[in-house]
Amino acid sequence: MSQHATLEFLNARRDWVLAAPKDNAPILTLCLRPELGERSFVSSLQLDPKQGVVGDRWIRKTWMYTIDGKPDPRIQVCLLGSRVLQLIRRDPDGMTYPGDNIIADMDFSESNLPVGQRLQIGSAIIEVSDVFNTACSKWNERHGSDSIKWINLPENKEHRFRGILCRVVQAGEVTLTDKIQKA
């Protein structure tokens, strides 16, 4: 088996990914990224409009900043569909986890979750950002160029297979027993 998923493999499973729940989606993983390259898998996360995911490196080091040099709040929380993660992590023990804060079995498409859609997760509320997640060079290195091609194919972009980026609207706690619900 190839280390990375091929475009053919991903395309053959596209319909399965598209069949993910539209609402009331179960959370499978919560991840805190304290420093670059570090992952801490936790049973709960605290979300805050100023700090993002409390304890996450976003507040100290991110890839997007506002004009005044502060971390861009539109990318405070990263969510990825569990079905995509299952496809791209062909060898979960030998491949680095992508670093998304929340993995859930949910349809993150533009038609299901348009920009500005609010989501209730536990006692927190987040809002879908207008920043499109195209995947970065680290994704390419870890999960292969075919997965980036698949995410960014014109017919796939609207499905946001790389997940969504959100800002925190209302502070609260998210746990593994919570579900993501449209607010």
N, C-alpha and C positions, 0 to 999 in steps of 0.2 A: 504494500500500500504506500502510495506517495505521501510524503509528510504533509503537503498542502493539498487542500481541496482544489480540484480542477474546475474550470469553467463548465465543462460538460456535467460533472458531478453536481455542481450547484444549480445549474439550469434544470436538471432532471428532478430536483427537489423543490423547485420554486413554488409550486402549487401547495405543497405541505406548509411552507413558510407563510404563504398568503392566507392559509386557513386558521391562523392564530386567532384567539378570542379578541373581540372588538372592545370589550369592557369587562369590568370585574375580573381583572387578570391576576393570576397568582404570581407572587414574587418567589423566585428560586434562589437568588443570591444577592447579598448586600456586601459591598466592598468599600473600604476606606483606603485612600491612597495617601499615606502620611508624607512620603517623600517620593521623588522620581524613581520609578522602578519597584517601589515597595507596594505590597498588597496586604491588607488585613481583612479577612473575611469575618464579618460580625453578625450578631443576631438582631442588631438595631442600629439605626443611624439617626442623628439629630440634624434636622434641616433648619436653616436660618436665612432670612432674606439678606443679611449683611455678610455672613460667613460662608454661605452655601452649605455644603456638607461639613458640619463641625468636625475639625480635625483633619480634613482633606487638604492636600497641598494647593488646591485651586486658589485659596486666599493669598498664598505666598508666591506661587509659581504656576503660571498658566500659559496658554498659547495665544490668548486674545486679551487685549487691554482696551479700555476706553480712552478717549482723547486725553483725559487728565491723568493717565497712567495707572488707573485702578483696574483690578481684574474685571473682565466683562461679565456682568451678572447673567447674561443670556446663556452662559455655558457653565453654570454652577453645578448642575446635576446631569450626569450622563446615563441614559437608559438604553439597553440593548435587548433585542428579542432573543429568548432562550433558544428558539429554533435555529436562528442564524448562528448563534454561538455553537450549538451542537454540530452544525455542518462545517464550520471553519476550524474547529478544534479537533482535528482527526486523532490527535494523540494528547488528550487533556493532561496527562502526567508529564509529558515532555515539551509542552508548548506553554508559553507565558499567557496568563489570563489577560485579556485586553485592557482591563482597568476601568470598565464602566461601573458606576456606583450601584446600579440596580439592574438585575437581569430578571425579566418577567416574560411570561408567555402571553404576548400581546401583539396586536397589529398596530405598528407605529406609522402606518401610511398617512400621507397628507389628507386623503379622503376621510380617514377615520379620526385623525387627530390633527386638524388644521392648526396653523400658527395661531397662537393665542388661546388655544384650548386649555382649560384648566383641568388638572387631575388631582383628585383627593387620594393621598396615600397615607394611611394611618391618620394622624392628626395634622399632617402637613398638607399644604396645597402648593403645587408647582404649575408652571405655565410653559407650554411648548414654545420654543424659541424659533426665530426666523433663520437661525444659523444652521445650514445644512452640514451634516457630518459626512464628509467624503472619505474618511479614513486617512491615516497619516503614514509616514514612512515607517514608523514602528510597526503598524498593522501589516504593511507590505512585508517587512522582514519576518515577522512572527507568523503570519497567516497566508502569505503568498500573494503574488501579483494578480492571479486569477480572481481571488476574492475581491480585490479592489476593482478590477474590471467589472465583475458581476454587480457589485454595489452601484457603480457609476454608469452602467449601461443605460441609455436613454429610456428604455422601457421599464427599468427598475428604479430609477431615481425617485419617482413619486411614492415608492413603497418604503423608502428610508430603511433599507436593510442594515445599514450601519448604525441604526438607532436614532434617538433624538437627544437634543440638548435642551435643557430647561432652566428656568430661573425659579427661585423659591419666592412664593407670594405670601405664604403664611407659615410661620415656624411651627415645627411639630416633630414628632417621633415616627419613624417608619420601622416596622419589624417584619421578620420573615413570615409572620402569620397574617399580615395585611394583604389586601388586594388593591390593585390600581383601578380606580373608578373615575369615570368622567364626571366632573363637577358641574 
